[in-house]
Amino acid sequence: MGTWSVTDARAWARERLTTAGIDSVDADVRELLEWACDASSQWDLPAELNVDQAEKLRAAVGERALRIPLQHVTSRMYFRGLTLAARPGVFVVRPETEVLAGLAIDEAMAVVARHGEARVVDLCAGSGAIGLAVATETTRTEVWAVEKEAEPFALACQNRDAVGVPCLHLVRADATDPAALAHLDGMVDVVVTNPPYVPADEMPTQPEASADPHVALYGGSLDGTEIPARIARRALTLLRPGGTLLMEHSPSQDEALRTYAASLGMVEVSTSTDLAGRMRFLRACAPR
């Protein structure tokens, strides 16, 4: 087989993925073309794919047509300004979590402006995306990230080493264990967390979502709030007086989690929206 024009390759890939029922065809085709050609943007794509590039694209489109998650096909995922490694067995970061990271970054920088430095803890860190974003987008901020599962923890270590962030400390432990980061109790400015929270009746229906490990998704009770509640309790012991908890959750949980945070004695309890306007992020402060 000889060369293959990028126009023909794009049309072929679009047809295959459309037939397979992929919702995000154009975005997926752009990413697969860039990945296959080792290009940093569409402007850097060659006019014609060589044999190796064409073979790589055909294989990748074939995998994606089987509803294998795009990030598992390319072994990479994007989070804010970072390109991170992705692998099966580890939760794939979602765009809405970039909003959560942004809230944590803003909060940390406000603390730095007032006090000269900040301490941030990421509980249920997964691939390390939130902790890495905070560590790379803030100054004079020390970040700890806690993850108990072996595969996500290993990937978080890989991502930290690839990004090169010395101020991110990775800890393998249960995020709800009082012994984890006990030396920081009462000293943390911001706790940010995207815990398992999916309610039992909100199971994702997309084939790609089934590739995410259930331990990273489901909140441990019918309404999905058992694990978030345990995380909130642990966060309260970590936070200094006036410190802030920021937690992602299901839109169905906003009222329940505000009520729970208030029952713990937390103050300034509110909910922020995601990019689609859904109530997705709990904010609560430790009492002063």
Salt bridges, closest charged atoms under 4 A:
ASP26 OD1 - ARG14 NE 2.60
ASP28 OD2 - ARG64 NE 2.68
GLU31 OE2 - ARG76 NE 2.80
GLU96 OE2 - ARG280 NH2 3.90
GLU107 OE1 - ARG283 NH2 3.35
GLU137 OE2 - ARG80 NE 2.75
GLU142 OE2 - HIS169 NE2 2.53
ASP161 OD1 - ARG160 NE 3.30
ASP185 OD1 - ARG234 NH2 2.99
ASP189 OD1 - ARG240 NE 2.45
GLU208 OE2 - ARG64 NH1 2.83
GLU208 OE2 - ARG67 NE 2.78
ASP212 OD2 - ARG94 NH2 2.57
GLU248 OE2 - ARG280 NH2 3.26
ASP254 OD2 - ARG258 NH1 3.23
GLU268 OE1 - ARG283 NH1 3.91
ASP274 OD2 - ARG278 NE 2.85
ASP274 OD2 - ARG280 NH1 3.34
